[in-house]
């Protein structure tokens, strides 16, 4: 597969407004998008630091993926997403290489992205996403 | 201060050769630099995924910063580094804003960079570095 580079970093935060303010004040980040997706249990802001993108992810409740992450590990770095030309082709390529996948099919992610997650055990403990803007 | 964007991501790994191979095989990463710095207790490879840079960091022993990180948290995302025009000016700006710093003066980092670390408590749990190529 062809990896274009890092699409975004995902950081888990407890309070989205505070986190957006911190990144704006300390690093000049500007908000690109913001949305609340109840079925994913997340309220998220996409912010840009220079040309680079960070997804700040706050849970909508404790019993959500980000809520459980915060309970287990506290706030911090959650995942890295690489931009690919074609998520389905990337998954096929990774599966052919024996990589453990979380998502075997592309699905709808935040901000209109097509996404799939790779298991962190396959990438030295880093939760890794492949994404394609659609 | 002026933040140009993300300079690199730092990932803690147990085995540097394996990690370099994984990133090459799965994401087409190429090695930019590699060095072992005994006094920092780290053997590191800087790899590029598209235009984006990842520092893969392996400890030279258990009683090192990366060794303790691995013992406590396992392999995974370790820090994010932002490129600034001037590390000293960035530290002064952050201090003026009341941000807790780990390094109050710039120091020599890996690969010839001038670096300083900001305390993760000041950045929602993310260990954050400001760097400037010198």
Interface residues (C-beta under 8 A of the other chain):
Chain A: X2 X3 X4 X5 X6 X9 X11 X12 X13 X14 X18 X19 X22 X25 X26 X27 X28 X49 X50 X51 X52 X56 X73 X74 X75 X76 X77 X78 X80 X82 X83 X94 X97 X99 X120 X122 X123 X124 X125 X126 X127
Chain B: X2 X3 X4 X5 X6 X9 X11 X12 X13 X14 X18 X19 X22 X25 X26 X27 X28 X49 X50 X51 X52 X56 X73 X74 X75 X76 X77 X78 X80 X82 X83 X94 X97 X99 X118 X120 X122 X123 X124 X125 X126 X127
